[in-house]
Amino acid sequence: MDVVETWTGKSACQLQEALRDTNEAFAGRLGIGLRTVASWHQNPELVPRAEMRQLLDQILEKAPSATQKRFALLTAEANSSLAAAQALRVAIAVVVRGAEVLLVCRRDDESAGIRWQFPAGVIKPGGSPASAAVRETLAETGVHCAVRQDLGGRLHPTTGVWCQYFLAEYLVGEAQNQDTIENADVMWVPRNAVPRFIPVDTIFPPILATLEESQT
């Protein structure tokens, strides 16, 4: 049986198809809400949280051999396309400090109109996405942070680049524009003000959910 390296909404739905489950039956099999299954159909690039990925692994491992073969056939072409899309991968850090979150303003016009965004950097081949998020945040803003949670990944709806998102906690450092060639500004903004800077329809839904959570 092939091992799924990265579960996405699309591959989860392909497992559902291989099992020949309805949305309701698949949700019941996984012990999750019907809305979660619907979100996978609506957002094929969405990467489920770690605990959900483990549950999908278990369902696939315990499935009959005929189901596993159907799943392998369904995912063969998709996996090839996904590998091509992941040739360029970017790590994005959502750095929080109390009621604020860190943003940078891009100076160039190569990001399909994106101006304000979260600190981000290219993940080097074989490199750790979480380490890239921390490293690039420091390089761009002078802020030291620590990754708290992997928020998942997706193909960005505007740039088409594979993005891996991390919730990070501020440690130390004054936010300054350390990369004046690429960036015009660096700023701490209130969590609830992020949609004023970044179009809400381009923000990864788990980020919105995280920023809306009660502060601890």
C-alpha positions in Angstrom: 0.0 0.0 0.0 1.3 3.5 -0.9 1.9 5.9 2.0 0.2 9.3 1.8 2.9 11.9 2.6 0.6 14.9 2.6 -3.2 14.6 3.1 -5.2 17.4 1.4 -8.9 18.0 1.0 -8.6 16.4 -2.4 -6.9 13.2 -1.3 -9.3 12.9 1.6 -12.2 13.1 -0.8 -10.5 10.5 -3.0 -10.4 8.2 0.0 -14.1 8.9 0.5 -14.7 8.0 -3.2 -12.6 4.8 -2.9 -14.6 3.8 0.1 -17.8 4.7 -1.8 -19.1 6.7 1.1 -21.6 9.5 1.0 -20.5 12.7 2.8 -22.6 11.6 5.8 -21.1 8.1 5.9 -17.6 9.4 5.6 -18.1 12.0 8.3 -19.5 9.2 10.5 -16.6 6.9 9.8 -14.1 9.6 10.8 -16.2 10.8 13.7 -16.2 14.4 12.5 -18.8 17.0 11.5 -20.4 17.0 8.1 -19.1 20.5 7.6 -15.5 19.4 7.7 -16.1 16.9 4.8 -17.9 19.6 2.9 -14.9 22.0 3.4 -12.6 19.4 1.8 -14.8 19.3 -1.3 -14.9 23.1 -1.4 -11.2 23.6 -0.8 -9.2 20.7 -2.3 -5.8 22.2 -1.4 -6.6 22.4 2.3 -4.3 20.4 4.5 -6.1 18.9 7.5 -4.6 19.2 11.0 -2.1 16.6 12.2 -4.6 14.6 14.3 -7.0 14.4 11.3 -4.1 13.3 9.0 -3.4 10.5 11.5 -7.0 9.4 11.4 -7.1 9.3 7.6 -3.9 7.2 7.7 -5.6 4.7 10.0 -8.8 4.5 7.8 -6.6 3.9 4.7 -4.5 1.3 6.4 -7.5 -0.7 7.6 -9.4 -0.5 4.3 -9.9 -3.6 2.2 -7.3 -4.2 -0.5 -9.8 -3.3 -3.2 -10.4 0.1 -1.6 -6.7 0.7 -1.3 -6.2 -0.1 -5.0 -9.1 2.2 -6.0 -7.5 5.0 -3.9 -4.1 4.4 -5.5 -5.6 4.8 -9.0 -7.5 7.9 -8.0 -4.5 9.6 -6.5 -1.8 8.6 -9.0 -2.5 11.5 -11.3 -3.2 14.0 -8.5 0.1 13.2 -6.7 2.0 13.9 -9.9 0.3 17.3 -10.3 0.9 18.1 -6.6 4.6 17.3 -6.8 4.9 19.8 -9.7 3.0 22.4 -7.7 5.3 21.9 -4.7 8.5 22.6 -6.7 8.4 26.1 -5.1 7.3 26.0 -1.4 7.0 29.0 1.0 6.9 29.0 4.8 4.7 31.7 6.3 4.8 32.8 9.9 1.8 34.2 11.7 3.6 35.8 14.6 1.4 36.9 17.5 2.3 39.2 20.4 -0.7 39.5 22.7 -3.5 41.2 20.8 -1.2 42.0 17.8 0.1 40.1 14.8 3.2 40.9 12.7 2.9 42.0 9.0 5.3 43.1 6.3 4.6 45.3 3.3 6.2 44.0 0.0 7.8 46.6 -2.2 7.8 44.7 -5.5 4.9 44.0 -7.9 5.7 40.3 -8.5 3.3 39.0 -5.9 0.1 39.4 -8.0 -0.9 42.6 -6.2 -0.3 41.4 -2.7 1.2 44.2 -0.6 0.7 43.5 3.1 1.3 39.9 4.2 2.8 37.7 6.9 6.5 37.2 7.0 7.4 34.5 4.5 10.4 32.8 2.8 11.2 30.0 0.4 11.7 26.6 1.9 15.1 25.2 0.8 15.1 21.7 -0.7 15.4 19.3 2.2 14.9 22.1 4.7 12.5 22.3 7.6 9.4 24.5 6.8 9.1 25.5 10.5 12.8 26.6 10.6 12.3 28.5 7.4 9.4 30.4 8.9 11.5 31.4 12.0 14.6 32.2 9.9 12.8 34.4 7.4 10.9 36.3 10.1 14.1 37.2 11.8 15.8 38.2 8.4 12.8 40.3 7.4 11.8 42.0 10.6 14.5 41.5 13.3 11.9 39.6 15.4 12.8 36.3 17.1 9.9 33.9 17.3 9.1 30.3 18.1 6.7 28.1 16.2 3.7 27.1 18.3 1.5 25.3 15.8 1.5 24.0 12.2 -1.7 25.5 10.7 -1.5 23.4 7.6 -0.8 24.3 3.9 -2.5 25.1 0.6 -1.9 26.4 -2.9 -2.2 30.1 -2.5 -5.3 31.3 -4.5 -3.5 34.4 -5.8 0.1 33.3 -6.4 -0.5 29.6 -7.1 2.6 28.8 -4.8 2.4 26.1 -2.2 2.3 27.7 1.3 2.9 26.1 4.7 1.5 28.2 7.5 2.8 28.3 11.1 1.5 30.1 14.2 4.5 31.5 16.0 4.9 33.2 19.4 6.9 36.5 19.7 10.0 36.1 21.8 12.2 39.2 21.6 13.3 41.9 19.2 12.0 45.3 17.9 10.1 45.0 14.6 12.1 46.8 11.9 12.4 46.6 8.2 15.5 44.5 7.8 15.0 43.9 4.1 14.6 47.3 2.5 15.1 45.9 -1.0 12.0 43.7 -0.9 9.9 45.3 1.8 8.6 48.8 2.4 7.5 48.5 6.0 7.0 46.2 9.0 4.2 46.7 11.5 2.4 45.1 14.4 -1.3 45.4 13.9 -4.3 44.4 16.0 -5.5 40.9 15.3 -9.0 42.0 14.3 -7.5 44.6 11.9 -5.7 42.1 9.6 -8.6 42.1 7.0 -7.9 45.8 6.5 -4.5 45.0 5.3 -4.9 41.7 3.5 -8.1 40.8 1.5 -10.0 38.4 3.7 -10.8 36.1 0.8 -7.1 35.4 0.4 -6.4 34.6 4.1 -6.0 30.9 4.9 -9.2 30.1 7.0 -7.2 28.5 9.9 -5.4 31.8 10.3 -8.6 33.7 10.6 -9.8 31.2 13.2 -6.6 31.4 15.2 -6.6 35.2 15.2 -10.2 35.2 16.5 -9.4 32.9 19.4 -9.5 34.3 22.9 -6.1 35.4 24.0 -4.4 33.4 26.7 
